[in-house]
Amino acid sequence: MKLFDLQHISDMRGTLDVLEKDLTFPVERMFIINASAGVERGGHGHKKCQMILICPHGAVEVIVNNGSGRKSVLLDSSSKAVFLEPADWHVMNFIEDSVLVVQASEKYDEGDYIYNEPQS
């Protein structure tokens, strides 16, 4: 897992948050999760898929365990993003009504999912 800031450009017309240099894989799939406060999503890792998560509206806590214990990051701004490696077992907790944008390196493949959380 790697938390990073997007390039943030702001002027009188509004803001523009850019994901460019930190995108290290071709995007094969993008999906958007709209969820209410208190919802938990995820609960899995991947064998191959890398992902970048951005929360353009609301706040989402991302909890990651790659075998060395749980770590948590808060996505509460469109200028923040988190990169997940395939082995990063993760859960997303929606703190408030939120939108989460996910860009993935692989198309959906049920066989790519790892449901058991690693032991620390």
C-alpha positions as YAML, in Angstrom:
chain: A
units: angstrom
residues:
- id: 1
  name: MET
  ca: [0.00, 0.00, 0.00]
- id: 2
  name: LYS
  ca: [1.19, 3.49, -0.82]
- id: 3
  name: LEU
  ca: [-0.70, 6.70, -0.01]
- id: 4
  name: PHE
  ca: [0.08, 9.64, -2.26]
- id: 5
  name: ASP
  ca: [-1.20, 13.09, -3.23]
- id: 6
  name: LEU
  ca: [-2.46, 13.81, -6.72]
- id: 7
  name: GLN
  ca: [-1.40, 16.93, -8.56]
- id: 8
  name: HIS
  ca: [-3.93, 19.54, -7.34]
- id: 9
  name: ILE
  ca: [-4.63, 22.57, -9.55]
- id: 10
  name: SER
  ca: [-7.03, 25.22, -8.35]
- id: 11
  name: ASP
  ca: [-8.23, 28.50, -9.84]
- id: 12
  name: MET
  ca: [-11.42, 30.57, -10.00]
- id: 13
  name: ARG
  ca: [-13.06, 27.89, -12.21]
- id: 14
  name: GLY
  ca: [-12.63, 25.14, -9.62]
- id: 15
  name: THR
  ca: [-10.13, 22.39, -8.96]
- id: 16
  name: LEU
  ca: [-8.49, 19.70, -11.03]
- id: 17
  name: ASP
  ca: [-6.87, 16.66, -9.40]
- id: 18
  name: VAL
  ca: [-4.59, 14.75, -11.77]
- id: 19
  name: LEU
  ca: [-3.48, 11.11, -11.62]
- id: 20
  name: GLU
  ca: [-0.67, 10.71, -14.11]
- id: 21
  name: LYS
  ca: [2.87, 10.05, -12.90]
- id: 22
  name: ASP
  ca: [1.70, 7.71, -10.11]
- id: 23
  name: LEU
  ca: [-0.32, 5.53, -12.47]
- id: 24
  name: THR
  ca: [2.17, 2.69, -13.00]
- id: 25
  name: PHE
  ca: [-0.10, 0.26, -14.86]
- id: 26
  name: PRO
  ca: [-2.51, 0.34, -17.81]
- id: 27
  name: VAL
  ca: [-6.08, 0.67, -16.53]
- id: 28
  name: GLU
  ca: [-8.12, -2.32, -17.71]
- id: 29
  name: ARG
  ca: [-11.13, -1.66, -15.50]
- id: 30
  name: MET
  ca: [-12.61, 1.27, -13.62]
- id: 31
  name: PHE
  ca: [-15.55, 1.16, -11.26]
- id: 32
  name: ILE
  ca: [-17.30, 3.57, -8.93]
- id: 33
  name: ILE
  ca: [-18.75, 2.62, -5.56]
- id: 34
  name: ASN
  ca: [-21.48, 4.82, -4.07]
- id: 35
  name: ALA
  ca: [-22.17, 3.83, -0.48]
- id: 36
  name: SER
  ca: [-23.73, 5.17, 2.69]
- id: 37
  name: ALA
  ca: [-22.03, 5.79, 6.01]
- id: 38
  name: GLY
  ca: [-21.38, 2.55, 7.88]
- id: 39
  name: VAL
  ca: [-21.04, 0.35, 4.79]
- id: 40
  name: GLU
  ca: [-18.03, -1.98, 4.55]
- id: 41
  name: ARG
  ca: [-16.78, -3.21, 1.16]
- id: 42
  name: GLY
  ca: [-13.82, -5.28, 0.06]
- id: 43
  name: GLY
  ca: [-12.60, -7.98, 2.40]
- id: 44
  name: HIS
  ca: [-10.22, -9.48, -0.13]
- id: 45
  name: GLY
  ca: [-6.88, -9.22, -1.88]
- id: 46
  name: HIS
  ca: [-5.83, -10.21, -5.38]
- id: 47
  name: LYS
  ca: [-3.35, -12.54, -7.02]
- id: 48
  name: LYS
  ca: [-2.52, -10.17, -9.92]
- id: 49
  name: CYS
  ca: [-4.67, -7.03, -9.80]
- id: 50
  name: GLN
  ca: [-3.19, -3.68, -8.76]
- id: 51
  name: MET
  ca: [-5.57, -0.85, -7.87]
- id: 52
  name: ILE
  ca: [-5.66, 2.87, -7.20]
- id: 53
  name: LEU
  ca: [-8.49, 4.18, -4.99]
- id: 54
  name: ILE
  ca: [-9.65, 7.82, -4.96]
- id: 55
  name: CYS
  ca: [-12.51, 9.29, -2.94]
- id: 56
  name: PRO
  ca: [-13.79, 12.41, -4.74]
- id: 57
  name: HIS
  ca: [-16.72, 12.82, -2.33]
- id: 58
  name: GLY
  ca: [-17.01, 11.88, 1.34]
- id: 59
  name: ALA
  ca: [-14.57, 9.87, 3.41]
- id: 60
  name: VAL
  ca: [-13.47, 6.25, 3.23]
- id: 61
  name: GLU
  ca: [-11.09, 4.46, 5.60]
- id: 62
  name: VAL
  ca: [-9.00, 1.87, 3.78]
- id: 63
  name: ILE
  ca: [-7.59, -0.88, 6.01]
- id: 64
  name: VAL
  ca: [-4.82, -2.97, 4.46]
- id: 65
  name: ASN
  ca: [-3.04, -6.12, 5.62]
- id: 66
  name: ASN
  ca: [-0.17, -7.48, 3.51]
- id: 67
  name: GLY
  ca: [0.91, -9.99, 6.13]
- id: 68
  name: SER
  ca: [2.78, -7.56, 8.37]
- id: 69
  name: GLY
  ca: [-0.28, -6.31, 10.24]
- id: 70
  name: ARG
  ca: [-3.16, -3.97, 9.57]
- id: 71
  name: LYS
  ca: [-2.55, -0.38, 8.46]
- id: 72
  name: SER
  ca: [-5.19, 2.26, 7.90]
- id: 73
  name: VAL
  ca: [-5.39, 5.31, 5.64]
- id: 74
  name: LEU
  ca: [-8.16, 7.86, 5.33]
- id: 75
  name: LEU
  ca: [-9.25, 9.03, 1.89]
- id: 76
  name: ASP
  ca: [-11.14, 12.26, 2.55]
- id: 77
  name: SER
  ca: [-10.11, 14.44, -0.37]
- id: 78
  name: SER
  ca: [-10.12, 14.09, -4.15]
- id: 79
  name: SER
  ca: [-6.42, 14.96, -4.09]
- id: 80
  name: LYS
  ca: [-5.45, 11.80, -2.13]
- id: 81
  name: ALA
  ca: [-5.07, 8.31, -3.56]
- id: 82
  name: VAL
  ca: [-3.97, 4.92, -2.31]
- id: 83
  name: PHE
  ca: [-2.16, 2.33, -4.42]
- id: 84
  name: LEU
  ca: [-2.84, -1.32, -3.54]
- id: 85
  name: GLU
  ca: [-0.50, -4.13, -4.53]
- id: 86
  name: PRO
  ca: [-2.10, -7.49, -5.36]
- id: 87
  name: ALA
  ca: [-1.24, -9.00, -1.95]
- id: 88
  name: ASP
  ca: [-2.80, -6.04, -0.08]
- id: 89
  name: TRP
  ca: [-5.87, -7.63, 1.50]
- id: 90
  name: HIS
  ca: [-8.17, -4.65, 2.07]
- id: 91
  name: VAL
  ca: [-11.44, -3.42, 3.54]
- id: 92
  name: MET
  ca: [-13.05, -0.07, 2.76]
- id: 93
  name: ASN
  ca: [-15.16, 1.48, 5.52]
- id: 94
  name: PHE
  ca: [-17.42, 4.29, 4.35]
- id: 95
  name: ILE
  ca: [-17.27, 6.96, 7.08]
- id: 96
  name: GLU
  ca: [-19.97, 9.11, 5.49]
- id: 97
  name: ASP
  ca: [-22.04, 8.94, 2.30]
- id: 98
  name: SER
  ca: [-19.22, 8.66, -0.22]
- id: 99
  name: VAL
  ca: [-18.10, 7.95, -3.75]
- id: 100
  name: LEU
  ca: [-15.02, 5.78, -4.30]
- id: 101
  name: VAL
  ca: [-13.36, 5.55, -7.73]
- id: 102
  name: VAL
  ca: [-11.25, 2.44, -8.33]
- id: 103
  name: GLN
  ca: [-8.87, 1.97, -11.26]
- id: 104
  name: ALA
  ca: [-7.67, -1.62, -11.71]
- id: 105
  name: SER
  ca: [-4.90, -3.22, -13.74]
- id: 106
  name: GLU
  ca: [-7.01, -6.29, -14.59]
- id: 107
  name: LYS
  ca: [-10.48, -7.01, -15.87]
- id: 108
  name: TYR
  ca: [-12.82, -8.73, -13.39]
- id: 109
  name: ASP
  ca: [-11.77, -12.32, -12.73]
- id: 110
  name: GLU
  ca: [-13.38, -14.20, -9.85]
- id: 111
  name: GLY
  ca: [-10.33, -16.50, -9.71]
- id: 112
  name: ASP
  ca: [-8.05, -13.54, -8.90]
- id: 113
  name: TYR
  ca: [-9.64, -12.92, -5.49]
- id: 114
  name: ILE
  ca: [-8.04, -13.91, -2.16]
- id: 115
  name: TYR
  ca: [-10.61, -13.83, 0.64]
- id: 116
  name: ASN
  ca: [-8.57, -14.99, 3.63]
- id: 117
  name: GLU
  ca: [-6.90, -12.15, 5.50]
- id: 118
  name: PRO
  ca: [-3.15, -12.77, 5.98]
- id: 119
  name: GLN
  ca: [-1.97, -13.72, 9.44]
- id: 120
  name: SER
  ca: [0.39, -11.19, 11.00]
...
